[in-house]
Amino acid sequence: MPDKAWKALERRIAESLGTVRTPLSGGSSRHTTSDTLHKELYIECKYRRSSSIHTLFHSVRIEANKEHKLSVIAIHLASSPHTLAVIDWNLFINLWEAYTCCQETTHE
């Protein structure tokens, strides 16, 4: 029987980071409550049929592509000290790889 869609997503995300999905992910795991066993990143995967962020990102991506730019959405709630960046997963992977490469270079 094939994986449920949300488990397949967790596996894909974990593999893209060079790790694996947390067995019994969530509160049942004795490893971590993160959806992956990554050493440095706490990843929470959400599988949804629809999302207003995805709809917004799609329209932003169309406009960004017209100008040959990367799509980034900055979201800030008035009651929060944090601003969040929403980017494409592949861009995140490229940024993470560059970051880890720089960390290795600095520690040598």
DOBALO-578848 format. One record per atom (N, C-alpha, C, O): residue number from 1; residue in one letter; atom name; x, y, z. Coordinates in nm, 2 decimals. Example, Ala and Ser with C-alpha at 12.3 -4.5 7.8 and 13.67 -1.06 7.14 Angstrom:
2
<kefi 1, "A", "N", <1.32, -0.57, 0.78>>
<kefi 1, "A", "CA", <1.23, -0.45, 0.78>>
<kefi 1, "A", "C", <1.32, -0.33, 0.78>>
<kefi 1, "A", "O", <1.42, -0.33, 0.85>>
<kefi 2, "S", "N", <1.28, -0.22, 0.71>>
<kefi 2, "S", "CA", <1.37, -0.11, 0.71>>
<kefi 2, "S", "C", <1.29, 0.00, 0.79>>
<kefi 2, "S", "O", <1.34, 0.11, 0.80>>
This chain:
108
<kefi 1, "M", "N", <0.08, -0.12, 0.00>>
<kefi 1, "M", "CA", <0.00, 0.00, 0.00>>
<kefi 1, "M", "C", <0.09, 0.12, 0.00>>
<kefi 1, "M", "O", <0.18, 0.13, 0.08>>
<kefi 2, "P", "N", <0.06, 0.22, -0.09>>
<kefi 2, "P", "CA", <0.14, 0.34, -0.10>>
<kefi 2, "P", "C", <0.13, 0.43, 0.03>>
<kefi 2, "P", "O", <0.03, 0.42, 0.10>>
<kefi 3, "D", "N", <0.23, 0.51, 0.05>>
<kefi 3, "D", "CA", <0.23, 0.61, 0.16>>
<kefi 3, "D", "C", <0.11, 0.70, 0.15>>
<kefi 3, "D", "O", <0.06, 0.73, 0.04>>
<kefi 4, "K", "N", <0.06, 0.75, 0.26>>
<kefi 4, "K", "CA", <-0.03, 0.86, 0.26>>
<kefi 4, "K", "C", <0.04, 0.98, 0.21>>
<kefi 4, "K", "O", <0.16, 0.99, 0.22>>
<kefi 5, "A", "N", <-0.03, 1.07, 0.15>>
<kefi 5, "A", "CA", <0.03, 1.19, 0.08>>
<kefi 5, "A", "C", <0.12, 1.27, 0.18>>
<kefi 5, "A", "O", <0.23, 1.31, 0.14>>
<kefi 6, "W", "N", <0.08, 1.28, 0.30>>
<kefi 6, "W", "CA", <0.15, 1.36, 0.40>>
<kefi 6, "W", "C", <0.28, 1.29, 0.44>>
<kefi 6, "W", "O", <0.38, 1.36, 0.47>>
<kefi 7, "K", "N", <0.28, 1.16, 0.45>>
<kefi 7, "K", "CA", <0.40, 1.08, 0.48>>
<kefi 7, "K", "C", <0.50, 1.09, 0.36>>
<kefi 7, "K", "O", <0.62, 1.11, 0.38>>
<kefi 8, "A", "N", <0.45, 1.09, 0.24>>
<kefi 8, "A", "CA", <0.53, 1.10, 0.12>>
<kefi 8, "A", "C", <0.60, 1.24, 0.12>>
<kefi 8, "A", "O", <0.72, 1.25, 0.08>>
<kefi 9, "L", "N", <0.52, 1.34, 0.15>>
<kefi 9, "L", "CA", <0.58, 1.48, 0.16>>
<kefi 9, "L", "C", <0.69, 1.48, 0.26>>
<kefi 9, "L", "O", <0.80, 1.53, 0.23>>
<kefi 10, "E", "N", <0.67, 1.43, 0.38>>
<kefi 10, "E", "CA", <0.77, 1.43, 0.49>>
<kefi 10, "E", "C", <0.90, 1.35, 0.44>>
<kefi 10, "E", "O", <1.01, 1.40, 0.46>>
<kefi 11, "R", "N", <0.88, 1.24, 0.37>>
<kefi 11, "R", "CA", <1.00, 1.17, 0.31>>
<kefi 11, "R", "C", <1.07, 1.25, 0.21>>
<kefi 11, "R", "O", <1.20, 1.26, 0.21>>
<kefi 12, "R", "N", <1.00, 1.31, 0.11>>
<kefi 12, "R", "CA", <1.06, 1.40, 0.01>>
<kefi 12, "R", "C", <1.14, 1.51, 0.07>>
<kefi 12, "R", "O", <1.25, 1.54, 0.03>>
<kefi 13, "I", "N", <1.08, 1.58, 0.17>>
<kefi 13, "I", "CA", <1.15, 1.69, 0.23>>
<kefi 13, "I", "C", <1.27, 1.64, 0.30>>
<kefi 13, "I", "O", <1.38, 1.71, 0.29>>
<kefi 14, "A", "N", <1.26, 1.54, 0.38>>
<kefi 14, "A", "CA", <1.38, 1.48, 0.45>>
<kefi 14, "A", "C", <1.49, 1.44, 0.35>>
<kefi 14, "A", "O", <1.60, 1.48, 0.38>>
<kefi 15, "E", "N", <1.45, 1.37, 0.25>>
<kefi 15, "E", "CA", <1.55, 1.33, 0.15>>
<kefi 15, "E", "C", <1.62, 1.45, 0.08>>
<kefi 15, "E", "O", <1.74, 1.45, 0.06>>
<kefi 16, "S", "N", <1.54, 1.56, 0.06>>
<kefi 16, "S", "CA", <1.60, 1.68, 0.00>>
<kefi 16, "S", "C", <1.71, 1.74, 0.09>>
<kefi 16, "S", "O", <1.79, 1.82, 0.04>>
<kefi 17, "L", "N", <1.70, 1.71, 0.22>>
<kefi 17, "L", "CA", <1.80, 1.77, 0.31>>
<kefi 17, "L", "C", <1.90, 1.66, 0.36>>
<kefi 17, "L", "O", <1.98, 1.69, 0.45>>
<kefi 18, "G", "N", <1.90, 1.55, 0.29>>
<kefi 18, "G", "CA", <2.00, 1.44, 0.32>>
<kefi 18, "G", "C", <1.97, 1.37, 0.45>>
<kefi 18, "G", "O", <2.06, 1.32, 0.51>>
<kefi 19, "T", "N", <1.85, 1.36, 0.49>>
<kefi 19, "T", "CA", <1.81, 1.29, 0.61>>
<kefi 19, "T", "C", <1.69, 1.21, 0.59>>
<kefi 19, "T", "O", <1.65, 1.18, 0.47>>
<kefi 20, "V", "N", <1.63, 1.16, 0.69>>
<kefi 20, "V", "CA", <1.51, 1.08, 0.68>>
<kefi 20, "V", "C", <1.39, 1.13, 0.76>>
<kefi 20, "V", "O", <1.41, 1.22, 0.85>>
<kefi 21, "R", "N", <1.28, 1.08, 0.73>>
<kefi 21, "R", "CA", <1.15, 1.12, 0.80>>
<kefi 21, "R", "C", <1.16, 1.06, 0.94>>
<kefi 21, "R", "O", <1.21, 0.95, 0.96>>
<kefi 22, "T", "N", <1.12, 1.13, 1.04>>
<kefi 22, "T", "CA", <1.11, 1.08, 1.18>>
<kefi 22, "T", "C", <1.01, 0.97, 1.19>>
<kefi 22, "T", "O", <0.90, 0.99, 1.15>>
<kefi 23, "P", "N", <1.06, 0.85, 1.24>>
<kefi 23, "P", "CA", <0.96, 0.75, 1.26>>
<kefi 23, "P", "C", <0.85, 0.79, 1.36>>
<kefi 23, "P", "O", <0.89, 0.85, 1.46>>
<kefi 24, "L", "N", <0.73, 0.76, 1.34>>
<kefi 24, "L", "CA", <0.62, 0.80, 1.42>>
<kefi 24, "L", "C", <0.63, 0.95, 1.45>>
<kefi 24, "L", "O", <0.61, 1.00, 1.56>>
<kefi 25, "S", "N", <0.65, 1.03, 1.34>>
<kefi 25, "S", "CA", <0.67, 1.17, 1.36>>
<kefi 25, "S", "C", <0.56, 1.23, 1.44>>
<kefi 25, "S", "O", <0.44, 1.19, 1.44>>
<kefi 26, "G", "N", <0.59, 1.34, 1.50>>
<kefi 26, "G", "CA", <0.50, 1.41, 1.59>>
<kefi 26, "G", "C", <0.53, 1.37, 1.73>>
<kefi 26, "G", "O", <0.64, 1.33, 1.77>>
<kefi 27, "G", "N", <0.43, 1.38, 1.82>>
<kefi 27, "G", "CA", <0.45, 1.36, 1.96>>
<kefi 27, "G", "C", <0.48, 1.22, 2.00>>
<kefi 27, "G", "O", <0.53, 1.19, 2.11>>
<kefi 28, "S", "N", <0.45, 1.12, 1.91>>
<kefi 28, "S", "CA", <0.48, 0.98, 1.94>>
<kefi 28, "S", "C", <0.62, 0.94, 1.93>>
<kefi 28, "S", "O", <0.66, 0.84, 1.98>>
<kefi 29, "S", "N", <0.70, 1.02, 1.86>>
<kefi 29, "S", "CA", <0.84, 0.99, 1.84>>
<kefi 29, "S", "C", <0.92, 1.01, 1.96>>
<kefi 29, "S", "O", <0.90, 1.10, 2.04>>
<kefi 30, "R", "N", <1.02, 0.92, 1.99>>
<kefi 30, "R", "CA", <1.11, 0.94, 2.10>>
<kefi 30, "R", "C", <1.24, 1.02, 2.06>>
<kefi 30, "R", "O", <1.32, 1.05, 2.14>>
<kefi 31, "H", "N", <1.25, 1.05, 1.93>>
<kefi 31, "H", "CA", <1.36, 1.12, 1.87>>
<kefi 31, "H", "C", <1.35, 1.27, 1.89>>
<kefi 31, "H", "O", <1.43, 1.34, 1.95>>
<kefi 32, "T", "N", <1.24, 1.32, 1.82>>
<kefi 32, "T", "CA", <1.21, 1.46, 1.81>>
<kefi 32, "T", "C", <1.07, 1.48, 1.77>>
<kefi 32, "T", "O", <1.01, 1.38, 1.72>>
<kefi 33, "T", "N", <1.01, 1.60, 1.79>>
<kefi 33, "T", "CA", <0.88, 1.62, 1.74>>
<kefi 33, "T", "C", <0.89, 1.68, 1.60>>
<kefi 33, "T", "O", <0.78, 1.70, 1.54>>
<kefi 34, "S", "N", <1.01, 1.71, 1.55>>
<kefi 34, "S", "CA", <1.03, 1.75, 1.41>>
<kefi 34, "S", "C", <0.99, 1.64, 1.32>>
<kefi 34, "S", "O", <0.99, 1.52, 1.35>>
<kefi 35, "D", "N", <0.95, 1.67, 1.19>>
<kefi 35, "D", "CA", <0.91, 1.57, 1.10>>
<kefi 35, "D", "C", <1.03, 1.50, 1.03>>
<kefi 35, "D", "O", <1.01, 1.40, 0.96>>
<kefi 36, "T", "N", <1.15, 1.55, 1.05>>
<kefi 36, "T", "CA", <1.27, 1.49, 1.00>>
<kefi 36, "T", "C", <1.37, 1.47, 1.11>>
<kefi 36, "T", "O", <1.36, 1.53, 1.22>>
<kefi 37, "L", "N", <1.47, 1.39, 1.08>>
<kefi 37, "L", "CA", <1.58, 1.37, 1.18>>
<kefi 37, "L", "C", <1.70, 1.45, 1.15>>
<kefi 37, "L", "O", <1.81, 1.42, 1.18>>
<kefi 38, "H", "N", <1.68, 1.57, 1.09>>
<kefi 38, "H", "CA", <1.79, 1.66, 1.05>>
<kefi 38, "H", "C", <1.86, 1.70, 1.18>>
<kefi 38, "H", "O", <1.79, 1.73, 1.28>>
<kefi 39, "K", "N", <1.99, 1.71, 1.18>>
<kefi 39, "K", "CA", <2.07, 1.75, 1.30>>
<kefi 39, "K", "C", <2.05, 1.90, 1.34>>
<kefi 39, "K", "O", <2.06, 1.93, 1.45>>
<kefi 40, "E", "N", <2.03, 1.99, 1.24>>
<kefi 40, "E", "CA", <2.03, 2.13, 1.26>>
<kefi 40, "E", "C", <1.89, 2.20, 1.24>>
<kefi 40, "E", "O", <1.87, 2.31, 1.29>>
<kefi 41, "L", "N", <1.81, 2.14, 1.16>>
<kefi 41, "L", "CA", <1.68, 2.21, 1.12>>
<kefi 41, "L", "C", <1.56, 2.13, 1.18>>
<kefi 41, "L", "O", <1.56, 2.01, 1.18>>
<kefi 42, "Y", "N", <1.47, 2.21, 1.24>>
<kefi 42, "Y", "CA", <1.35, 2.16, 1.29>>
<kefi 42, "Y", "C", <1.25, 2.18, 1.17>>
<kefi 42, "Y", "O", <1.21, 2.30, 1.14>>
<kefi 43, "I", "N", <1.20, 2.07, 1.11>>
<kefi 43, "I", "CA", <1.11, 2.08, 1.00>>
<kefi 43, "I", "C", <0.97, 2.04, 1.04>>
<kefi 43, "I", "O", <0.95, 1.93, 1.09>>
<kefi 44, "E", "N", <0.87, 2.12, 1.01>>
<kefi 44, "E", "CA", <0.73, 2.08, 1.03>>
<kefi 44, "E", "C", <0.67, 2.08, 0.89>>
<kefi 44, "E", "O", <0.66, 2.19, 0.82>>
<kefi 45, "C", "N", <0.62, 1.97, 0.84>>
<kefi 45, "C", "CA", <0.56, 1.96, 0.71>>
<kefi 45, "C", "C", <0.41, 1.96, 0.72>>
<kefi 45, "C", "O", <0.35, 1.90, 0.81>>
<kefi 46, "K", "N", <0.35, 2.03, 0.64>>
<kefi 46, "K", "CA", <0.20, 2.04, 0.63>>
<kefi 46, "K", "C", <0.15, 2.01, 0.49>>
<kefi 46, "K", "O", <0.20, 2.08, 0.39>>
<kefi 47, "Y", "N", <0.07, 1.91, 0.48>>
<kefi 47, "Y", "CA", <0.01, 1.88, 0.35>>
<kefi 47, "Y", "C", <-0.14, 1.93, 0.35>>
<kefi 47, "Y", "O", <-0.22, 1.88, 0.43>>
<kefi 48, "R", "N", <-0.17, 2.02, 0.25>>
<kefi 48, "R", "CA", <-0.30, 2.08, 0.25>>
<kefi 48, "R", "C", <-0.36, 2.07, 0.11>>
<kefi 48, "R", "O", <-0.28, 2.07, 0.01>>
<kefi 49, "R", "N", <-0.49, 2.06, 0.09>>
<kefi 49, "R", "CA", <-0.55, 2.07, -0.04>>
<kefi 49, "R", "C", <-0.55, 2.21, -0.10>>
<kefi 49, "R", "O", <-0.55, 2.23, -0.22>>
<kefi 50, "S", "N", <-0.56, 2.31, -0.01>>
<kefi 50, "S", "CA", <-0.55, 2.45, -0.06>>
<kefi 50, "S", "C", <-0.49, 2.53, 0.05>>
<kefi 50, "S", "O", <-0.48, 2.50, 0.17>>
<kefi 51, "S", "N", <-0.44, 2.65, 0.01>>
<kefi 51, "S", "CA", <-0.37, 2.74, 0.10>>
<kefi 51, "S", "C", <-0.36, 2.88, 0.04>>
<kefi 51, "S", "O", <-0.33, 2.89, -0.08>>
<kefi 52, "S", "N", <-0.40, 2.97, 0.12>>
<kefi 52, "S", "CA", <-0.40, 3.11, 0.07>>
<kefi 52, "S", "C", <-0.26, 3.16, 0.04>>
<kefi 52, "S", "O", <-0.23, 3.24, -0.05>>
<kefi 53, "I", "N", <-0.16, 3.10, 0.12>>
<kefi 53, "I", "CA", <-0.02, 3.14, 0.09>>
<kefi 53, "I", "C", <0.02, 3.09, -0.04>>
<kefi 53, "I", "O", <0.09, 3.16, -0.12>>
<kefi 54, "H", "N", <-0.02, 2.96, -0.08>>
<kefi 54, "H", "CA", <0.02, 2.91, -0.21>>
<kefi 54, "H", "C", <-0.05, 2.99, -0.32>>
<kefi 54, "H", "O", <0.02, 3.02, -0.43>>
<kefi 55, "T", "N", <-0.17, 3.03, -0.30>>
<kefi 55, "T", "CA", <-0.24, 3.12, -0.40>>
<kefi 55, "T", "C", <-0.16, 3.25, -0.42>>
<kefi 55, "T", "O", <-0.14, 3.29, -0.53>>
<kefi 56, "L", "N", <-0.13, 3.31, -0.31>>
<kefi 56, "L", "CA", <-0.05, 3.44, -0.31>>
<kefi 56, "L", "C", <0.08, 3.42, -0.38>>
<kefi 56, "L", "O", <0.12, 3.50, -0.46>>
<kefi 57, "F", "N", <0.15, 3.31, -0.34>>
<kefi 57, "F", "CA", <0.29, 3.28, -0.39>>
<kefi 57, "F", "C", <0.28, 3.26, -0.54>>
<kefi 57, "F", "O", <0.37, 3.31, -0.61>>
<kefi 58, "H", "N", <0.18, 3.19, -0.59>>
<kefi 58, "H", "CA", <0.17, 3.17, -0.73>>
<kefi 58, "H", "C", <0.16, 3.30, -0.81>>
<kefi 58, "H", "O", <0.22, 3.32, -0.91>>
<kefi 59, "S", "N", <0.08, 3.40, -0.76>>
<kefi 59, "S", "CA", <0.06, 3.53, -0.83>>
<kefi 59, "S", "C", <0.19, 3.61, -0.82>>
<kefi 59, "S", "O", <0.23, 3.68, -0.91>>
<kefi 60, "V", "N", <0.26, 3.60, -0.70>>
<kefi 60, "V", "CA", <0.38, 3.67, -0.68>>
<kefi 60, "V", "C", <0.49, 3.61, -0.78>>
<kefi 60, "V", "O", <0.57, 3.69, -0.84>>
<kefi 61, "R", "N", <0.49, 3.48, -0.79>>
<kefi 61, "R", "CA", <0.59, 3.42, -0.88>>
<kefi 61, "R", "C", <0.57, 3.46, -1.02>>
<kefi 61, "R", "O", <0.67, 3.48, -1.10>>
<kefi 62, "I", "N", <0.45, 3.47, -1.07>>
<kefi 62, "I", "CA", <0.42, 3.51, -1.21>>
<kefi 62, "I", "C", <0.48, 3.65, -1.23>>
<kefi 62, "I", "O", <0.54, 3.68, -1.33>>
<kefi 63, "E", "N", <0.45, 3.74, -1.14>>
<kefi 63, "E", "CA", <0.50, 3.88, -1.15>>
<kefi 63, "E", "C", <0.66, 3.88, -1.14>>
<kefi 63, "E", "O", <0.72, 3.96, -1.22>>
<kefi 64, "A", "N", <0.71, 3.81, -1.05>>
<kefi 64, "A", "CA", <0.86, 3.80, -1.04>>
<kefi 64, "A", "C", <0.92, 3.75, -1.16>>
<kefi 64, "A", "O", <1.03, 3.80, -1.21>>
<kefi 65, "N", "N", <0.86, 3.64, -1.22>>
<kefi 65, "N", "CA", <0.92, 3.58, -1.34>>
<kefi 65, "N", "C", <0.92, 3.68, -1.46>>
<kefi 65, "N", "O", <1.01, 3.68, -1.54>>
<kefi 66, "K", "N", <0.82, 3.77, -1.47>>
<kefi 66, "K", "CA", <0.82, 3.87, -1.57>>
<kefi 66, "K", "C", <0.94, 3.96, -1.56>>
<kefi 66, "K", "O", <0.99, 4.01, -1.66>>
<kefi 67, "E", "N", <0.99, 3.98, -1.44>>
<kefi 67, "E", "CA", <1.10, 4.07, -1.42>>
<kefi 67, "E", "C", <1.23, 3.99, -1.40>>
<kefi 67, "E", "O", <1.33, 4.05, -1.36>>
<kefi 68, "H", "N", <1.23, 3.86, -1.42>>
<kefi 68, "H", "CA", <1.34, 3.77, -1.40>>
<kefi 68, "H", "C", <1.40, 3.78, -1.26>>
<kefi 68, "H", "O", <1.52, 3.80, -1.24>>
<kefi 69, "K", "N", <1.31, 3.78, -1.16>>
<kefi 69, "K", "CA", <1.35, 3.79, -1.02>>
<kefi 69, "K", "C", <1.30, 3.67, -0.94>>
<kefi 69, "K", "O", <1.22, 3.59, -0.99>>
<kefi 70, "L", "N", <1.36, 3.65, -0.82>>
<kefi 70, "L", "CA", <1.32, 3.54, -0.73>>
<kefi 70, "L", "C", <1.19, 3.59, -0.66>>
<kefi 70, "L", "O", <1.18, 3.71, -0.62>>
<kefi 71, "S", "N", <1.10, 3.49, -0.63>>
<kefi 71, "S", "CA", <0.98, 3.53, -0.56>>
<kefi 71, "S", "C", <1.00, 3.51, -0.41>>
<kefi 71, "S", "O", <1.05, 3.41, -0.36>>
<kefi 72, "V", "N", <0.97, 3.61, -0.33>>
<kefi 72, "V", "CA", <0.98, 3.61, -0.19>>
<kefi 72, "V", "C", <0.86, 3.69, -0.13>>
<kefi 72, "V", "O", <0.83, 3.80, -0.18>>
<kefi 73, "I", "N", <0.79, 3.62, -0.04>>
<kefi 73, "I", "CA", <0.68, 3.69, 0.03>>
<kefi 73, "I", "C", <0.73, 3.72, 0.17>>
<kefi 73, "I", "O", <0.77, 3.62, 0.24>>
<kefi 74, "A", "N", <0.72, 3.84, 0.22>>
<kefi 74, "A", "CA", <0.75, 3.87, 0.36>>
<kefi 74, "A", "C", <0.61, 3.89, 0.43>>
<kefi 74, "A", "O", <0.53, 3.98, 0.39>>
<kefi 75, "I", "N", <0.59, 3.81, 0.54>>
<kefi 75, "I", "CA", <0.47, 3.82, 0.61>>
<kefi 75, "I", "C", <0.50, 3.87, 0.75>>
<kefi 75, "I", "O", <0.58, 3.81, 0.82>>
<kefi 76, "H", "N", <0.42, 3.97, 0.79>>
<kefi 76, "H", "CA", <0.44, 4.02, 0.93>>
<kefi 76, "H", "C", <0.31, 4.05, 0.99>>
<kefi 76, "H", "O", <0.22, 4.11, 0.93>>
<kefi 77, "L", "N", <0.29, 3.99, 1.11>>
<kefi 77, "L", "CA", <0.17, 4.02, 1.19>>
<kefi 77, "L", "C", <0.20, 4.14, 1.28>>
<kefi 77, "L", "O", <0.30, 4.15, 1.34>>
<kefi 78, "A", "N", <0.10, 4.23, 1.29>>
<kefi 78, "A", "CA", <0.12, 4.35, 1.37>>
<kefi 78, "A", "C", <0.15, 4.32, 1.52>>
<kefi 78, "A", "O", <0.23, 4.39, 1.58>>
<kefi 79, "S", "N", <0.10, 4.21, 1.57>>
<kefi 79, "S", "CA", <0.13, 4.17, 1.71>>
<kefi 79, "S", "C", <0.25, 4.08, 1.73>>
<kefi 79, "S", "O", <0.27, 4.04, 1.84>>
<kefi 80, "S", "N", <0.33, 4.06, 1.63>>
<kefi 80, "S", "CA", <0.45, 3.98, 1.64>>
<kefi 80, "S", "C", <0.58, 4.05, 1.61>>
<kefi 80, "S", "O", <0.58, 4.14, 1.53>>
<kefi 81, "P", "N", <0.69, 4.01, 1.68>>
<kefi 81, "P", "CA", <0.82, 4.07, 1.65>>
<kefi 81, "P", "C", <0.88, 4.01, 1.53>>
<kefi 81, "P", "O", <0.99, 4.06, 1.49>>
<kefi 82, "H", "N", <0.82, 3.90, 1.48>>
<kefi 82, "H", "CA", <0.89, 3.83, 1.37>>
<kefi 82, "H", "C", <0.82, 3.86, 1.23>>
<kefi 82, "H", "O", <0.70, 3.88, 1.22>>
<kefi 83, "T", "N", <0.91, 3.86, 1.13>>
<kefi 83, "T", "CA", <0.87, 3.87, 0.99>>
<kefi 83, "T", "C", <0.91, 3.74, 0.93>>
<kefi 83, "T", "O", <1.03, 3.69, 0.95>>
<kefi 84, "L", "N", <0.82, 3.67, 0.86>>
<kefi 84, "L", "CA", <0.85, 3.54, 0.79>>
<kefi 84, "L", "C", <0.88, 3.56, 0.65>>
<kefi 84, "L", "O", <0.81, 3.65, 0.58>>
<kefi 85, "A", "N", <0.97, 3.48, 0.59>>
<kefi 85, "A", "CA", <0.99, 3.48, 0.45>>
<kefi 85, "A", "C", <0.94, 3.35, 0.39>>
<kefi 85, "A", "O", <0.97, 3.24, 0.44>>
<kefi 86, "V", "N", <0.86, 3.36, 0.29>>
<kefi 86, "V", "CA", <0.81, 3.25, 0.22>>
<kefi 86, "V", "C", <0.88, 3.24, 0.08>>
<kefi 86, "V", "O", <0.87, 3.33, 0.00>>
<kefi 87, "I", "N", <0.95, 3.13, 0.06>>
<kefi 87, "I", "CA", <1.03, 3.11, -0.06>>
<kefi 87, "I", "C", <1.00, 2.97, -0.12>>
<kefi 87, "I", "O", <0.95, 2.88, -0.04>>
<kefi 88, "D", "N", <1.03, 2.95, -0.24>>
<kefi 88, "D", "CA", <1.02, 2.81, -0.30>>
<kefi 88, "D", "C", <1.12, 2.72, -0.23>>
<kefi 88, "D", "O", <1.23, 2.76, -0.20>>
<kefi 89, "W", "N", <1.08, 2.59, -0.21>>
<kefi 89, "W", "CA", <1.16, 2.49, -0.14>>
<kefi 89, "W", "C", <1.29, 2.47, -0.21>>
<kefi 89, "W", "O", <1.39, 2.46, -0.14>>
<kefi 90, "N", "N", <1.30, 2.47, -0.34>>
<kefi 90, "N", "CA", <1.42, 2.45, -0.41>>
<kefi 90, "N", "C", <1.52, 2.57, -0.38>>
<kefi 90, "N", "O", <1.64, 2.55, -0.37>>
<kefi 91, "L", "N", <1.47, 2.69, -0.38>>
<kefi 91, "L", "CA", <1.55, 2.80, -0.34>>
<kefi 91, "L", "C", <1.61, 2.78, -0.20>>
<kefi 91, "L", "O", <1.72, 2.81, -0.17>>
<kefi 92, "F", "N", <1.52, 2.74, -0.11>>
<kefi 92, "F", "CA", <1.57, 2.72, 0.03>>
<kefi 92, "F", "C", <1.68, 2.61, 0.03>>
<kefi 92, "F", "O", <1.78, 2.63, 0.10>>
<kefi 93, "I", "N", <1.66, 2.50, -0.04>>
<kefi 93, "I", "CA", <1.77, 2.40, -0.05>>
<kefi 93, "I", "C", <1.90, 2.46, -0.10>>
<kefi 93, "I", "O", <2.01, 2.43, -0.04>>
<kefi 94, "N", "N", <1.89, 2.54, -0.20>>
<kefi 94, "N", "CA", <2.02, 2.61, -0.25>>
<kefi 94, "N", "C", <2.08, 2.70, -0.15>>
<kefi 94, "N", "O", <2.20, 2.70, -0.13>>
<kefi 95, "L", "N", <2.00, 2.77, -0.08>>
<kefi 95, "L", "CA", <2.05, 2.86, 0.02>>
<kefi 95, "L", "C", <2.11, 2.78, 0.14>>
<kefi 95, "L", "O", <2.21, 2.82, 0.19>>
<kefi 96, "W", "N", <2.04, 2.67, 0.18>>
<kefi 96, "W", "CA", <2.09, 2.59, 0.29>>
<kefi 96, "W", "C", <2.23, 2.53, 0.25>>
<kefi 96, "W", "O", <2.32, 2.53, 0.33>>
<kefi 97, "E", "N", <2.24, 2.48, 0.13>>
<kefi 97, "E", "CA", <2.36, 2.42, 0.08>>
<kefi 97, "E", "C", <2.48, 2.52, 0.08>>
<kefi 97, "E", "O", <2.59, 2.50, 0.12>>
<kefi 98, "A", "N", <2.45, 2.64, 0.04>>
<kefi 98, "A", "CA", <2.55, 2.75, 0.04>>
<kefi 98, "A", "C", <2.58, 2.79, 0.18>>
<kefi 98, "A", "O", <2.70, 2.81, 0.21>>
<kefi 99, "Y", "N", <2.49, 2.79, 0.27>>
<kefi 99, "Y", "CA", <2.51, 2.83, 0.41>>
<kefi 99, "Y", "C", <2.60, 2.72, 0.47>>
<kefi 99, "Y", "O", <2.70, 2.75, 0.54>>
<kefi 100, "T", "N", <2.57, 2.59, 0.45>>
<kefi 100, "T", "CA", <2.65, 2.48, 0.52>>
<kefi 100, "T", "C", <2.79, 2.48, 0.46>>
<kefi 100, "T", "O", <2.88, 2.45, 0.53>>
<kefi 101, "C", "N", <2.80, 2.51, 0.33>>
<kefi 101, "C", "CA", <2.93, 2.51, 0.27>>
<kefi 101, "C", "C", <3.02, 2.62, 0.33>>
<kefi 101, "C", "O", <3.13, 2.60, 0.36>>
<kefi 102, "C", "N", <2.95, 2.74, 0.35>>
<kefi 102, "C", "CA", <3.03, 2.85, 0.41>>
<kefi 102, "C", "C", <3.06, 2.82, 0.56>>
<kefi 102, "C", "O", <3.17, 2.86, 0.60>>
<kefi 103, "Q", "N", <2.98, 2.75, 0.63>>
<kefi 103, "Q", "CA", <3.01, 2.71, 0.77>>
<kefi 103, "Q", "C", <3.13, 2.61, 0.77>>
<kefi 103, "Q", "O", <3.21, 2.63, 0.86>>
<kefi 104, "E", "N", <3.14, 2.52, 0.68>>
<kefi 104, "E", "CA", <3.25, 2.43, 0.67>>
<kefi 104, "E", "C", <3.38, 2.50, 0.64>>
<kefi 104, "E", "O", <3.48, 2.47, 0.70>>
<kefi 105, "T", "N", <3.37, 2.60, 0.56>>
<kefi 105, "T", "CA", <3.49, 2.68, 0.52>>
<kefi 105, "T", "C", <3.54, 2.76, 0.64>>
<kefi 105, "T", "O", <3.66, 2.77, 0.66>>
<kefi 106, "T", "N", <3.45, 2.82, 0.71>>
<kefi 106, "T", "CA", <3.49, 2.90, 0.83>>
<kefi 106, "T", "C", <3.55, 2.82, 0.94>>
<kefi 106, "T", "O", <3.63, 2.87, 1.02>>
<kefi 107, "H", "N", <3.51, 2.69, 0.95>>
<kefi 107, "H", "CA", <3.55, 2.61, 1.06>>
<kefi 107, "H", "C", <3.68, 2.54, 1.03>>
<kefi 107, "H", "O", <3.74, 2.46, 1.11>>
<kefi 108, "E", "N", <3.73, 2.55, 0.91>>
<kefi 108, "E", "CA", <3.86, 2.48, 0.87>>
<kefi 108, "E", "C", <3.98, 2.56, 0.91>>
<kefi 108, "E", "O", <4.09, 2.52, 0.89>>
